[in-house]
Amino acid sequence: MSPSRPFILRPVATSLLMVALMLAGFIAYRLLPVAALPQVDFPTIQIFTFYPGASPTVIASAVTAPLERRFGQ
């Protein structure tokens, strides 16, 4: 006996089953929580670099930029 045989022999029951499934899907769709701006947690890392006696420009180019490139991979 093929799996489709009961559905072919009972077209009214098949139609009612399809209507019930569509209704359940519509109700489930309406109950889905949807937000225009969902709360998303992005993974972040915070690093403090110290280079005594150097200017902020030197620290940014010699220490911070290479670290950002390395951790960004």
N, C-alpha and C positions, 0 to 999 in steps of 0.2 A: 504494500500500500504506500503510495507516494505521500509526502507531507502536504501537498496541496489538495489532495482528494477531499478531506472534510470541508474545506473552504469552498470547493466547487459544488459540493452536494448541498450546502446550506448557504445560499447567497444572502438571505435576510440576516442570519447570524453574523456572517462576514461583514455585511454593511454596518450592523450595529457595533461590532467590535471596532471597526475603523472609525466610526463616529466617536466612540468612547475614547479611543487612543488620541484622536485629534483634540477632543475636549480636554483631556488630561494634559496634553502638551500645551494647549493654549493657557490653561490655568497655571501650569508650572512656569510658563514664560512670563506671565503677568506677575508672578510672585518673586521673580529674580531681582535681587538687589542691584540697582544700577545707579551710579553716581556720576555726575558731570565731571567732577574733579576728585577721583578716588585718592585715598591716602596711600601713598607708595613709599616704602622705606628703601632708599638707595644706599648701598654699602659705601661707607666713607672711611677714610683713614686720615688721621691728623698727625703731622710730623713737625716738630720744632727743630730748627737748625740754628746752631750757634757758631759764630766764627769771630772770636774776640779781635777787635782792632780793625775789622773790615767794614767797608761801607755797605749799606743795604743793596746797592747795585751789584757789588762784587758777590755778596752772599746769594743774591737772586740768580746771577749768571753762573757762578762756580759751584754752588752747592744745591740750591733749591731746584733749579731747572733740570740738572741730571737726575736728581732723586725723583722728580715728577715723571720724567720720561721712563725711568726704570720701573717705578711702581705702577705706571699706567699700562704696562704691557700685560 
